[in-house]
Amino acid sequence: MNIRPLGDRVLVEPQVEEQITASGIVLPDTMDKEKKAQGKVLALGAGEKLAKLNLKVGDLVIYEKWGGEEVKVGQGEDAKEYKVLPHDKVLAVIE
């Protein structure tokens, strides 16, 4: 199944990163609501505003963690989670 974002939206595969305290406690991602997230761009909409961002498929980006919509594709162990973000929720490209 392919997902094609519309307009000025970006499809991102989140890069999950666990946070572990010095004492070894694993913190869930809900602990830090201000934290930014990163992921890989999988697809881009055809919107005019996206062209100005100069993003391309394969870019590693930083985006607002709580922006956009979570999309789950597939079921069970084969399910994958993605984010569909408006262009203005993408903050930076990691080079």
N, C-alpha and C positions, 0 to 999 in steps of 0.2 A: 504494500500500500504506500502510495506517495502522498505527501502533504504539500500543497502549494499555497503559501500565504498570499493573501490578497492585499491590494493597496500598498500602503507604506508599512507593512509588517515584516518581521524577520522570524524565521523558524530556527530555534537554537536547541542543541542537545546539551543540557546542563552537565557540567563537570562537578561531580559530587566530591566534597572534601570534608572529612570528619575533623572535628575539633576535639583535641584531647588535652586536658589540663596537665600540669606538671605532676600531679598525683595519680594520673592515669584514668581520670573520669572522662567518659565520652559525652560531649555536649551535643544535644540535638540541634538541628539548624534553626529551630524556632526560638532558641535562646537569644539570638542577636538579630533583632528585626532591622537594624540599620546596616547590617553587613551587605556588601555587594556580592554578586555571584558572577561566575564566569562559565562560558560554554562555547561550543563550536557552532558556527553558522552553517546550517544545512541547506537553507533555501531563502530566497528573497522575493518579496512581492514586486510588482512592476510600478510602484508609485514613484512620483517625481521627487519626493523628499528623500527617498532612499538613495537615489542617484547622487545626490549632494553629499551623502555620508561616505561614499566611496567604499562601501562594504562589498565583500565578495564571499562566495561559498568557500568554506574552509578556514575563514578567519577565526581566531580565538578572541572573544570579546568579553568585556565586563559589562554587566547590565544590572538594573535595579532588581533586587531579589524578589520583591513583592509586586513587580509590574508584570503586565501581560497575563495570559491564560495558560494554565497547565493542560497539556493534552496527553492522554494515555492511549497508546496504540497497541493492540494485541491483548491477549489474556494470559493469566497465569505467569509462569516463569519467563515466557517469551515476550511479555509486555515491556514496552519502552516508554519512557516519559520524555516529553519535549515541552518547550515553552514557545508560545507565539506572542511576540512582543511588538508593540508599536515602535516605530523608528526612534522616538524620543526617549525610550527606556534603555537604549544601548548607549553606554557612557564612553567606552574607549575600546580600541583594538590593541591587543597585546602582540608586540612584534618581537 
